[in-house]
Amino acid sequence: MIITGLLLGLALGFVFQRGRFCVTGAFRDVWLSGSRRWFTAFLVAIAIQAVAVNAMISAGWINPNIPTLALVAVVGGSFMFGVGIVLAGGCATGTYYRSGEGLIGSWVALIFYALSAAVMKSGLGAEFTASQRDETQNATTIHDTLGISVWFLVLLFALFVGCLLVQQVRKTKAPLATLPPKKTGLAHLLFENKWTPNTTAVIVGILAAIAYPLSQATGRNSGLGITTPSANIVEFFATGDTTLIDWGVMLVLGIIPGSYIAAKFSGEFRFRAPDAPTTIRAIAGGTLMGTGTAVAGGCSIGNSLVQTALFSWQGWTALLFTFLGVGFAAKSFVQTHRRAGAVVSEVPQVAEVR
C-alpha cells in the first residue's frame, strides 16, 4: 500500500512544477511587492483541504495526529525555517520540485536540508530537539481551546478566503494576448497552458486531503509531510533500516520524478549550476531549513498547509512565524538599501520560485 505514497508524490511533483507552487514566493511577494496573489492561493489550498479533511474526520474515516503546542520550539523553529527558505531560494517542496527541473543549487539546498533534519531528529541534535518539543502548553486545536465546533472555524475561514478571491477578481486586469498554442488537447492543458495560482491551489488542496486516507491505510495517521521522510531517507542510508521506508518516504521520492516529467515535456528542464555565493547561501539556507523545521515539528507543508487545515495551534503559529521569518530574510538579504538614493537590488537566488 505504500506505493500510493509514490503515486501521490508523482502527482504533487507534477502539479508543483507546472503551477510553480512554492511558499517562499507566496510569502516573499507580500513583503517585497505587496502582492497577495500567491499568498491568497496558498490560503485557498488550506481552505479546500480544511473542508475535505474535517468532513472525513466527522465521518470517522480518518483520525489524524494533532500535536500539542510546544510554543517556544514552534516559534523559534518556524522563524528559522522562514529565514532558511529565503536563503535557499525555495521552501521544502519548492526545493524538491526545482531539483527535478535540473537546478543544481536546489540539489545542494535539499541535501543540507535533509542532513540537518536528520541530525536534529535522530543524530547529535536529537536531545536538544526533544527537550524543546517536550516543553508543551495545554493547547492542541483552536476549536478545543475555545470550546466551539471546528465547523465554525472552517466556515469562517472559507468565507474569509472567498472574500479575498472576490477582491482579487475585481483587481485582475484583462489577460495579455498570447501566442497561438503549439500543442492541442490534453497536452496543451498539461504542458503548455499557463496554470493560474488558484487553479494550482485547488489541486494541491485536493491532493493534500487525499493523502490522509491513503496514508492512514498504511498505519501512518498523518497527511502530507516532507521533513521527517527526508530525514528518514538520510537515516536509512546511514543504518540500512528498511522500516524507515514508509508511505511518507515514498511520497517525497515521487516529487522529483513528477517534477522532472512536467519540466521535461513542457520544455523547462535544463541543468543550471549556481555560482559560489549562491552555493554558500544554498548550504546555509538548507541547514537552517532542516534545523528549524525539525524543532518546529513541521515545514511549510506539514505545519503551514496541513496542520492549519486541522486548526491546530502548532499549524497557525508556525504559519505566522514562518511568514515573519521570510519577511526578516527578505528585507535583510533580498533587498539591499543604499543610503544615497532609493536604489534596491535583489540578491541572486538559488531558484526563482516562480
C-alpha positions in Angstrom: 0.0 0.0 0.0 2.9 2.4 0.5 3.1 2.6 -3.3 0.2 5.0 -3.1 2.6 7.4 -1.5 4.9 7.3 -4.5 1.9 7.8 -6.9 0.7 10.8 -4.9 4.2 12.2 -4.8 4.5 11.9 -8.6 1.2 13.9 -8.9 2.3 16.5 -6.4 5.7 17.0 -8.1 3.9 17.4 -11.4 1.5 20.0 -10.0 4.1 21.9 -8.0 6.3 22.3 -11.1 3.6 23.2 -13.6 1.9 25.6 -11.1 5.1 27.0 -9.6 3.7 26.3 -6.2 6.2 27.5 -3.5 5.6 29.1 -0.1 8.7 31.2 -0.3 7.5 33.3 -3.2 4.0 33.5 -1.8 5.2 35.0 1.5 8.1 37.0 0.0 5.8 38.8 -2.5 3.7 40.2 0.3 6.8 41.7 2.0 8.6 43.0 -1.1 5.9 44.0 -3.6 2.7 43.9 -1.6 1.3 41.3 -3.9 -1.1 38.8 -2.2 -1.8 36.8 -5.3 0.1 33.7 -4.3 -0.5 34.1 -0.6 -4.2 34.0 -1.3 -3.7 30.9 -3.4 -2.0 29.3 -0.5 -4.9 30.1 1.7 -7.2 28.5 -0.9 -5.3 25.3 -0.7 -5.7 25.3 3.1 -9.5 26.0 2.8 -10.1 23.2 0.3 -8.2 20.8 2.5 -9.9 22.0 5.7 -13.4 21.3 4.3 -12.4 17.8 2.9 -10.3 16.7 5.9 -12.7 17.8 8.6 -15.6 16.1 6.7 -13.6 12.9 6.7 -12.9 13.3 10.4 -16.6 13.9 11.2 -17.5 10.8 9.2 -15.0 8.7 11.2 -12.9 7.9 8.1 -9.6 9.3 9.4 -8.1 10.1 12.8 -5.1 12.3 12.2 -2.5 13.0 14.8 -2.6 16.6 16.1 0.4 17.7 18.2 0.2 19.6 21.4 1.7 23.1 21.0 5.3 23.5 22.0 5.3 27.3 21.8 9.0 28.2 22.1 10.0 25.4 19.7 7.4 26.3 17.1 8.1 30.0 17.2 11.9 29.7 17.1 12.0 26.8 14.6 9.5 28.3 12.2 11.2 31.7 12.2 14.5 29.9 11.4 12.8 27.9 8.7 11.4 31.1 7.2 14.9 32.7 7.0 16.3 29.5 5.6 13.8 29.2 2.7 14.7 32.7 1.5 18.4 31.9 1.5 17.8 28.5 -0.2 15.5 30.1 -2.8 12.6 27.8 -2.1 10.7 26.0 0.6 10.8 22.3 1.2 8.5 21.5 -1.7 10.0 24.2 -3.8 13.5 22.8 -3.3 12.3 19.3 -4.3 10.5 20.3 -7.4 13.2 22.7 -8.6 15.7 19.8 -8.1 13.5 17.9 -10.7 13.9 20.8 -13.1 17.7 20.4 -13.1 18.5 23.3 -10.7 21.8 22.1 -9.1 21.6 24.8 -6.4 18.4 23.3 -5.2 20.1 19.9 -5.0 22.7 21.4 -2.7 20.0 23.0 -0.5 18.0 19.8 -0.5 21.0 17.7 0.7 21.7 20.0 3.6 18.0 20.3 4.4 17.7 16.5 4.7 21.0 16.1 6.5 20.4 18.8 9.1 16.8 17.5 9.7 18.2 14.0 10.3 20.9 15.4 12.7 18.2 17.3 14.7 15.7 14.4 14.7 17.9 11.3 15.3 21.5 12.5 15.5 23.6 14.8 17.6 20.8 17.4 17.9 18.1 14.9 18.8 18.4 15.5 22.6 18.0 19.3 22.1 15.1 18.9 19.8 13.3 16.5 22.2 13.9 18.9 25.1 12.3 21.8 23.1 9.4 19.7 21.8 8.7 18.4 25.3 8.0 22.0 26.6 4.4 22.0 25.7 1.4 24.1 26.6 -2.1 22.9 27.2 -3.3 23.6 23.7 -3.9 21.3 20.7 -6.6 22.8 18.5 -8.1 26.2 18.4 -11.7 25.0 18.5 -11.0 22.8 21.5 -9.5 25.7 23.4 -12.4 28.0 22.5 -15.0 25.2 23.1 -16.6 25.6 19.7 -17.2 23.3 16.7 -14.4 23.0 14.2 -17.0 23.7 11.5 -17.5 27.3 12.8 -13.8 27.9 12.1 -13.9 26.0 8.7 -16.9 28.1 7.5 -15.4 31.4 8.9 -12.1 30.7 7.2 -13.8 29.7 3.9 -15.8 32.9 4.0 -12.6 34.9 4.6 -10.8 33.3 1.7 -13.9 33.8 -0.5 -13.8 37.5 0.2 -10.1 37.6 -0.7 -10.8 35.9 -4.0 -13.6 38.3 -4.9 -11.3 41.2 -4.1 -8.7 39.6 -6.3 -11.0 39.1 -9.2 -12.1 42.7 -9.1 -8.4 43.9 -9.3 -7.5 41.4 -12.1 -6.6 43.0 -15.4 -7.6 41.6 -18.7 -5.0 39.0 -19.8 -2.5 40.0 -22.5 -2.6 38.4 -25.9 -0.7 35.1 -26.1 1.0 33.3 -28.9 -1.0 30.5 -30.6 -0.6 27.2 -28.8 1.8 24.6 -30.3 0.1 21.7 -28.6 -3.6 20.7 -28.6 -6.0 18.9 -26.3 -4.7 17.4 -23.1 -1.0 18.0 -24.0 -1.8 21.7 -24.2 -3.6 21.8 -20.8 -0.9 19.8 -19.0 2.4 21.0 -20.6 1.8 24.3 -22.3 -1.2 26.2 -20.9 -0.2 28.5 -18.0 -1.6 27.3 -14.7 -3.1 30.0 -12.5 -2.2 30.2 -8.8 -5.8 29.5 -7.7 -6.2 26.5 -10.1 -2.9 25.1 -8.7 -4.0 25.7 -5.1 -7.3 23.9 -5.6 -5.5 20.8 -7.0 -2.9 20.9 -4.2 -5.7 21.2 -1.6 -7.5 18.2 -3.0 -4.3 16.1 -3.2 -3.4 17.1 0.4 -6.8 15.8 1.6 -6.5 12.6 -0.4 -3.1 12.0 1.4 -4.9 11.3 4.7 -6.9 8.1 3.9 -4.0 6.8 1.7 -1.5 7.4 4.5 -3.8 6.0 7.2 -4.3 2.8 5.3 -0.6 2.1 5.9 -0.8 2.9 9.6 0.5 6.5 9.3 -2.1 8.8 10.7 -0.9 12.0 9.1 -1.3 13.9 5.9 1.4 15.4 3.7 4.8 15.7 5.2 8.3 16.5 3.9 10.8 16.9 6.7 10.5 13.6 8.6 10.5 11.5 5.4 13.5 13.4 4.2 15.4 12.8 7.4 14.3 9.1 7.3 15.9 8.8 3.9 19.3 10.0 5.3 18.9 7.7 8.3 18.1 4.8 6.0 21.3 5.3 4.0 23.3 5.5 7.3 21.8 2.5 9.0 20.1 0.3 6.3 17.0 0.1 8.5 14.3 -0.7 6.0 11.5 0.0 8.5 12.2 3.7 7.8 10.9 3.4 4.2 7.2 4.2 4.8 4.4 6.0 3.0 5.9 9.4 3.7 9.3 8.4 2.3 7.7 7.1 -0.9 5.8 10.4 -1.1 8.9 12.6 -1.2 10.7 10.2 -3.5 7.9 10.7 -6.0 8.1 14.5 -6.1 11.4 14.9 -8.0 10.5 12.5 -10.9 7.0 14.0 -11.0 8.6 17.4 -11.4 11.0 16.1 -14.0 8.2 14.8 -16.1 6.4 18.1 -16.0 9.5 20.1 -16.7 10.8 17.8 -19.5 7.6 17.8 -21.5 6.9 21.5 -21.0 10.4 22.4 -22.2 11.5 23.8 -18.8 14.1 21.2 -17.8 17.8 22.1 -18.1 20.8 21.8 -15.8 21.8 25.1 -14.2 24.8 25.4 -11.9 25.0 28.1 -9.2 27.9 30.4 -8.6 29.9 30.2 -5.4 28.0 32.8 -3.4 24.7 31.2 -4.4 26.0 27.8 -3.4 27.0 29.1 0.0 23.5 30.5 0.5 22.1 27.2 -0.5 24.1 25.4 2.1 23.2 27.9 4.8 19.6 28.0 3.8 19.2 24.2 3.6 20.8 23.9 7.0 18.5 26.5 8.6 15.5 24.8 6.9 16.3 21.4 8.2 17.2 22.6 11.7 14.2 24.9 12.1 11.6 22.5 10.8 12.8 19.7 13.0 12.5 21.9 16.1 9.2 23.3 14.9 7.7 19.9 14.2 6.9 20.6 10.6 7.7 22.7 7.5 5.7 24.8 5.1 3.7 21.7 4.2 3.5 19.7 7.5 2.7 22.8 9.6 1.6 25.7 7.4 -0.5 23.7 5.0 -1.6 20.5 6.8 -1.9 21.4 10.5 -3.6 24.7 9.6 -6.4 22.8 7.9 -6.9 20.9 11.2 -6.9 24.3 13.0 -4.1 23.2 15.3 -2.3 25.8 17.4 1.0 24.5 16.0 -0.1 24.9 12.4 -1.2 28.5 12.7 1.6 29.5 15.0 4.1 28.0 12.5 2.4 29.8 9.6 2.7 33.2 11.3 6.3 32.8 12.4 7.4 31.3 9.0 5.8 34.4 7.4 7.7 36.7 9.8 11.0 34.8 9.2 10.5 35.2 5.4 9.9 38.9 5.9 13.0 39.3 8.0 15.2 37.5 5.5 13.6 39.2 2.5 14.3 42.6 4.0 17.7 41.6 5.2 19.1 39.6 2.3 17.0 40.0 -0.8 16.8 43.8 -0.6 19.9 45.9 0.0 19.2 49.6 0.6 21.8 52.2 -0.3 22.0 55.3 1.9 22.2 57.6 -1.0 19.1 57.3 -3.2 16.3 54.7 -3.3 18.1 52.0 -5.3 17.1 48.5 -4.4 18.8 45.3 -5.7 17.9 41.7 -5.3 20.4 39.1 -4.1 20.5 36.2 -6.7 18.5 33.3 -5.5 19.2 29.6 -5.8 15.9 29.3 -7.6 13.4 31.7 -9.0 10.4 30.3 -7.2 8.0 31.4 -9.9 
